[in-house]
Amino acid sequence: MSEEFVLPDERAIEACLDTIRPYIQHDGGDVELLGIDEHGVVYVTFRGACAGCMMAAADFSEGIKLLLMDEVPNIRDVMLVG
């Protein structure tokens, strides 16, 4: 019998994002949780100055994605939208 997949907790994701938001907001940007799909994939987007920044992809893959996947159980992937 297989175990039922449990979706990641949205509150835990927001709490994790809140730990890094001050650093992002210091540079005039922000990160927003867009949602979680039925497969445990989390979707986020950058706002403000981060939306057009060339470093956004690196900040996402080397920081936000790794942090979320390490800190919040049941996340299968994190995708940057926009």
DSSP file (Angstrom, degrees, kcal/mol; ACC not computed):
  #  RESIDUE AA STRUCTURE BP1 BP2  ACC     N-H-->O    O-->H-N    N-H-->O    O-->H-N    TCO  KAPPA ALPHA  PHI   PSI    X-CA   Y-CA   Z-CA
    1    1 A M              0   0    0      0, 0.0     2,-0.2     0, 0.0     0, 0.0   0.000 360.0 360.0 360.0 130.2    0.0    0.0    0.0
    2    2 A S        -     0   0    0      1,-0.1     2,-0.2     0, 0.0     0, 0.0  -0.584 360.0-111.2 -89.2 150.2    1.4    3.4   -1.0
    3    3 A E        -     0   0    0     -2,-0.2     2,-0.3     1,-0.1    -1,-0.1  -0.492  32.9-111.1 -75.7 146.8    1.4    6.4    1.3
    4    4 A E        -     0   0    0     -2,-0.2     2,-0.2     1,-0.1    -1,-0.1  -0.626  34.4-114.6 -78.1 134.5   -0.8    9.3    0.4
    5    5 A F        -     0   0    0     -2,-0.3     2,-0.5     1,-0.0    -1,-0.1  -0.499  25.2-148.9 -71.2 134.6    1.1   12.4   -0.6
    6    6 A V        -     0   0    0     -2,-0.2     3,-0.1    34,-0.0    -1,-0.0  -0.920  16.8-124.8-106.6 127.0    0.7   15.4    1.7
    7    7 A L        -     0   0    0     -2,-0.5    68,-0.1     1,-0.1    31,-0.1  -0.321  34.7 -94.4 -66.2 150.0    0.9   18.8    0.2
    8    8 A P        -     0   0    0      0, 0.0     2,-0.5     0, 0.0    66,-0.1  -0.332  45.9-103.3 -60.9 148.2    3.5   21.3    1.6
    9    9 A D     >  -     0   0    0     64,-0.3     4,-1.9     1,-0.2     3,-0.2  -0.649  21.7-151.0 -80.2 120.7    2.0   23.6    4.2
   10   10 A E  H  > S+     0   0    0     -2,-0.5     4,-2.6     1,-0.2     5,-0.2   0.864  96.7  54.4 -60.5 -37.9    1.4   27.1    2.8
   11   11 A R  H  > S+     0   0    0      1,-0.2     4,-2.4     2,-0.2    -1,-0.2   0.886 107.5  50.2 -64.7 -37.9    1.9   28.7    6.2
   12   12 A A  H  > S+     0   0    0     -3,-0.2     4,-2.1     2,-0.2    -1,-0.2   0.876 110.4  50.2 -67.1 -37.0    5.3   27.1    6.5
   13   13 A I  H  X S+     0   0    0     -4,-1.9     4,-2.7     2,-0.2    -2,-0.2   0.940 112.0  46.9 -65.1 -47.2    6.3   28.3    3.0
   14   14 A E  H  X S+     0   0    0     -4,-2.6     4,-2.4     1,-0.2    -2,-0.2   0.899 111.6  51.6 -61.7 -40.8    5.2   31.9    3.8
   15   15 A A  H  X S+     0   0    0     -4,-2.4     4,-0.9     2,-0.2    -1,-0.2   0.898 110.8  48.3 -63.3 -40.0    7.1   31.7    7.1
   16   16 A C  H >X S+     0   0    0     -4,-2.1     3,-0.8     1,-0.2     4,-0.6   0.925 111.9  48.4 -65.6 -45.3   10.2   30.5    5.3
   17   17 A L  H >X S+     0   0    0     -4,-2.7     4,-1.6     1,-0.2     3,-1.1   0.863 104.1  62.0 -62.4 -35.4    9.9   33.3    2.7
   18   18 A D  H 3< S+     0   0    0     -4,-2.4    -1,-0.2     1,-0.3    -2,-0.2   0.778  95.1  61.7 -62.1 -26.2    9.4   35.8    5.6
   19   19 A T  H << S+     0   0    0     -4,-0.9    -1,-0.3    -3,-0.8    -2,-0.2   0.781 115.2  31.4 -71.5 -25.4   12.9   35.0    6.8
   20   20 A I  H XX S+     0   0    0     -3,-1.1     4,-1.6    -4,-0.6     3,-0.7   0.555  95.4  89.3-107.6 -10.6   14.5   36.2    3.6
   21   21 A R  H 3X S+     0   0    0     -4,-1.6     4,-3.4     1,-0.2     5,-0.3   0.883  80.5  60.5 -56.0 -41.9   12.1   38.9    2.6
   22   22 A P  H 3> S+     0   0    0      0, 0.0     4,-1.5     0, 0.0    -1,-0.2   0.875 106.1  48.0 -56.6 -35.8   13.9   41.7    4.5
   23   23 A Y  H <> S+     0   0    0     -3,-0.7     4,-0.6     2,-0.2    -2,-0.2   0.894 115.4  44.0 -70.1 -39.9   17.0   41.1    2.4
   24   24 A I  H ><>S+     0   0    0     -4,-1.6     5,-2.0     1,-0.2     3,-0.9   0.911 114.0  49.8 -70.2 -42.9   15.0   41.2   -0.8
   25   25 A Q  H ><5S+     0   0    0     -4,-3.4     3,-1.9     1,-0.2    -1,-0.2   0.790  98.5  67.9 -68.1 -27.4   13.0   44.2    0.3
   26   26 A H  H 3<5S+     0   0    0     -4,-1.5    -1,-0.2    -5,-0.3    -2,-0.2   0.826 102.9  46.5 -60.0 -31.1   16.2   46.1    1.2
   27   27 A D  T <<5S-     0   0    0     -3,-0.9    -1,-0.3    -4,-0.6    -2,-0.2   0.245 129.0 -97.2 -95.4  11.3   17.0   46.1   -2.5
   28   28 A G  T < 5S+     0   0    0     -3,-1.9    21,-2.7     1,-0.3    -3,-0.2   0.640  90.7  98.6  87.1  15.0   13.5   47.3   -3.5
   29   29 A G  E   < -A   48   0A   0     -5,-2.0     2,-0.3    19,-0.3    -1,-0.3  -0.527  47.5-163.5-120.7-171.1   12.1   43.9   -4.4
   30   30 A D  E     -A   47   0A   0     17,-1.4    17,-2.7    -2,-0.2     2,-0.4  -0.966  16.7-129.1-164.6 164.1    9.9   41.1   -2.9
   31   31 A V  E     -A   46   0A   0     -2,-0.3     2,-0.4    15,-0.2    15,-0.2  -0.983  22.3-162.0-123.5 138.0    9.1   37.5   -3.5
   32   32 A E  E     -A   45   0A   0     13,-2.9    13,-2.0    -2,-0.4     2,-0.6  -0.969  18.3-130.8-125.6 133.6    5.4   36.3   -3.7
   33   33 A L  E     -A   44   0A   0     -2,-0.4    11,-0.2    11,-0.2     3,-0.1  -0.719  22.6-178.3 -78.2 121.4    4.0   32.8   -3.3
   34   34 A L  E     -     0   0A   0      9,-3.1     2,-0.3    -2,-0.6    10,-0.2   0.792  51.7 -71.4 -91.0 -32.9    1.7   32.2   -6.2
   35   35 A G  E     -A   43   0A   0      8,-1.4     8,-2.9   -25,-0.0     2,-0.4  -0.954  33.7-101.0 162.5 178.9    0.5   28.7   -5.2
   36   36 A I  E     -A   42   0A   0     -2,-0.3     6,-0.2     6,-0.2     2,-0.1  -1.000  31.4-143.2-132.6 128.7    1.2   25.0   -4.8
   37   37 A D    >   -     0   0    0      4,-2.5     3,-1.8    -2,-0.4     4,-0.1  -0.339  34.7 -94.8 -89.0 178.0    0.0   22.4   -7.3
   38   38 A E  T 3  S+     0   0    0      1,-0.3    -1,-0.1     2,-0.1    -2,-0.0   0.559 122.1  58.5 -69.7  -8.2   -1.3   18.9   -6.6
   39   39 A H  T 3  S-     0   0    0      2,-0.1    -1,-0.3   -32,-0.0     3,-0.1   0.388 121.0-101.7-100.7   1.9    2.2   17.5   -7.1
   40   40 A G  S <  S+     0   0    0     -3,-1.8    36,-2.4     1,-0.3    37,-1.0   0.697  72.4 146.4  85.2  20.2    3.9   19.6   -4.4
   41   41 A V  E     - b   0  77A   0     35,-0.2    -4,-2.5    34,-0.2     2,-0.4  -0.811  37.2-148.5 -92.0 127.6    5.4   22.1   -6.8
   42   42 A V  E     -Ab  36  78A   0     35,-2.7    37,-3.2    -2,-0.5     2,-0.5  -0.784   6.0-155.0 -98.1 136.5    5.6   25.6   -5.4
   43   43 A Y  E     +Ab  35  79A   0     -8,-2.9    -9,-3.1    -2,-0.4    -8,-1.4  -0.953  18.5 169.1-116.3 127.5    5.3   28.6   -7.7
   44   44 A V  E     -Ab  33  80A   0     35,-2.5    37,-3.1    -2,-0.5     2,-0.3  -0.887  12.7-163.0-130.3 162.1    6.8   32.0   -6.7
   45   45 A T  E     -A   32   0A   0    -13,-2.0   -13,-2.9    -2,-0.3     2,-0.3  -0.975  19.9-120.0-141.2 155.9    7.5   35.2   -8.5
   46   46 A F  E     -A   31   0A   0     35,-0.5     2,-0.3    -2,-0.3   -15,-0.2  -0.723  27.2-165.0 -94.0 148.7    9.6   38.3   -7.9
   47   47 A R  E >   +A   30   0A   0    -17,-2.7   -17,-1.4    -2,-0.3     3,-1.2  -0.826  49.3   3.4-124.8 165.3    8.1   41.7   -7.5
   48   48 A G  E >  S-A   29   0A   0     -2,-0.3     3,-1.3     1,-0.3     4,-0.5  -0.278 128.1  -5.0  64.4-140.0    9.5   45.2   -7.6
   49   49 A A  G >  S+     0   0    0    -21,-2.7     3,-0.7     1,-0.3     4,-0.4   0.781 131.1  61.8 -61.3 -28.6   13.2   45.7   -8.4
   50   50 A C  G X  S+     0   0    0     -3,-1.2     3,-0.8     1,-0.2    -1,-0.3   0.782  86.9  74.0 -69.4 -26.0   13.8   42.0   -8.5
   51   51 A A  G <  S+     0   0    0     -3,-1.3    -1,-0.2     1,-0.3    -2,-0.2   0.819 110.0  27.1 -60.4 -32.2   11.4   41.4  -11.4
   52   52 A G  G <  S+     0   0    0     -3,-0.7    -1,-0.3    -4,-0.5     2,-0.2   0.340  93.0 121.6-111.5   7.0   13.8   42.9  -13.9
   53   53 A C    X   -     0   0    0     -3,-0.8     3,-1.1    -4,-0.4     4,-0.3  -0.488  58.2-143.4 -77.7 137.7   17.1   42.1  -12.2
   54   54 A M  T 3  S+     0   0    0      1,-0.2     3,-0.4    -2,-0.2     4,-0.3   0.741 101.9  56.2 -69.0 -22.4   19.7   40.0  -14.0
   55   55 A M  T 3> S+     0   0    0      1,-0.2     4,-2.8     2,-0.1     5,-0.2   0.524  80.4  93.1 -85.7  -5.9   20.7   38.4  -10.7
   56   56 A A  H <> S+     0   0    0     -3,-1.1     4,-2.4     1,-0.2    -1,-0.2   0.880  82.6  51.3 -58.4 -42.1   17.1   37.2   -9.9
   57   57 A A  H  > S+     0   0    0     -3,-0.4     4,-2.6    -4,-0.3     5,-0.2   0.905 113.2  44.9 -64.2 -41.1   17.6   33.8  -11.5
   58   58 A A  H  > S+     0   0    0     -4,-0.3     4,-2.7     2,-0.2     5,-0.3   0.918 112.6  51.0 -68.5 -43.0   20.8   33.1   -9.5
   59   59 A D  H  X>S+     0   0    0     -4,-2.8     5,-1.6     1,-0.2     4,-1.0   0.883 113.9  47.1 -60.4 -37.6   19.2   34.5   -6.3
   60   60 A F  I  <>S+     0   0    0     -4,-2.4     5,-3.0    -5,-0.2     6,-0.4   0.977 117.9  37.2 -67.5 -56.3   16.2   32.1   -6.9
   61   61 A S  I  <5S+     0   0    0     -4,-2.6     5,-0.3     1,-0.2    -2,-0.2   0.850 125.2  38.2 -71.0 -34.7   18.1   28.9   -7.7
   62   62 A E  I  <5S+     0   0    0     -4,-2.7    -1,-0.2    -5,-0.2    -3,-0.2   0.596 134.3  13.6 -91.9 -11.1   20.9   29.4   -5.2
   63   63 A G  I  X5S+     0   0    0     -4,-1.0     4,-2.7    -5,-0.3    -3,-0.2   0.651 124.6  34.9-125.3 -72.9   18.9   30.9   -2.4
   64   64 A I  I  ><S+     0   0    0     -5,-1.6     4,-2.6     1,-0.2     5,-0.2   0.918 119.6  46.4 -62.6 -48.9   15.1   30.8   -2.4
   65   65 A K  H  ><S+     0   0    0     -5,-3.0     4,-2.5     1,-0.2     5,-0.2   0.942 116.0  45.1 -61.5 -48.9   14.6   27.4   -4.0
   66   66 A L  H  > S+     0   0    0     -6,-0.4     4,-1.9    -5,-0.3    -1,-0.2   0.909 113.6  50.5 -62.5 -42.2   17.3   25.6   -1.9
   67   67 A L  H  X S+     0   0    0     -4,-2.7     4,-2.5     2,-0.2     5,-0.3   0.945 112.6  45.3 -61.4 -49.4   16.0   27.2    1.3
   68   68 A L  H  X S+     0   0    0     -4,-2.6     4,-2.5     1,-0.2    -2,-0.2   0.928 114.3  47.8 -61.4 -45.5   12.3   26.2    0.7
   69   69 A M  H  < S+     0   0    0     -4,-2.5    -1,-0.2    -5,-0.2    -2,-0.2   0.813 116.8  44.4 -68.0 -28.3   13.2   22.7   -0.3
   70   70 A D  H  < S+     0   0    0     -4,-1.9    -1,-0.2    -5,-0.2    -2,-0.2   0.846 122.0  35.3 -80.3 -35.9   15.4   22.3    2.7
   71   71 A E  H  < S+     0   0    0     -4,-2.5    -2,-0.2    -5,-0.2    -3,-0.2   0.754 109.0  60.2 -94.7 -27.0   13.1   23.9    5.3
   72   72 A V  S >< S-     0   0    0     -4,-2.5     3,-1.0    -5,-0.3    -1,-0.1  -0.908  78.9-130.4-113.2 119.2    9.6   22.9    4.2
   73   73 A P  T 3  S+     0   0    0      0, 0.0   -64,-0.3     0, 0.0     3,-0.1  -0.238  83.4  22.9 -63.4 152.1    8.6   19.2    4.0
   74   74 A N  T 3  S+     0   0    0      1,-0.2     2,-0.6   -66,-0.1    -5,-0.1   0.462  76.7 139.5  74.6   6.3    6.9   17.7    0.9
   75   75 A I    <   -     0   0    0     -3,-1.0    -1,-0.2    -7,-0.2   -34,-0.2  -0.716  27.0-177.6 -78.8 124.5    8.1   20.3   -1.6
   76   76 A R        -     0   0    0    -36,-2.4     2,-0.3    -2,-0.6   -35,-0.2   0.753  65.4 -14.5 -92.5 -28.4    9.0   18.4   -4.8
   77   77 A D  E     -b   41   0A   0    -37,-1.0   -35,-2.7     2,-0.0     2,-0.4  -0.972  54.2-137.8-165.6 160.9   10.1   21.5   -6.7
   78   78 A V  E     -b   42   0A   0     -2,-0.3     2,-0.4   -37,-0.2   -35,-0.2  -0.998  21.2-164.3-128.8 127.5   10.1   25.3   -6.7
   79   79 A M  E     -b   43   0A   0    -37,-3.2   -35,-2.5    -2,-0.4     2,-0.6  -0.921  14.5-138.8-117.1 136.2    9.4   27.2  -10.0
   80   80 A L  E     -b   44   0A   0     -2,-0.4     2,-0.4   -37,-0.2   -35,-0.2  -0.830  21.5-158.4 -91.8 124.1   10.1   30.8  -10.7
   81   81 A V              0   0    0    -37,-3.1   -35,-0.5    -2,-0.6   -38,-0.0  -0.858 360.0 360.0-105.1 135.8    7.2   32.4  -12.7
   82   82 A G              0   0    0     -2,-0.4    -1,-0.2   -37,-0.1   -37,-0.1   0.447 360.0 360.0  89.5 360.0    7.7   35.5  -14.7
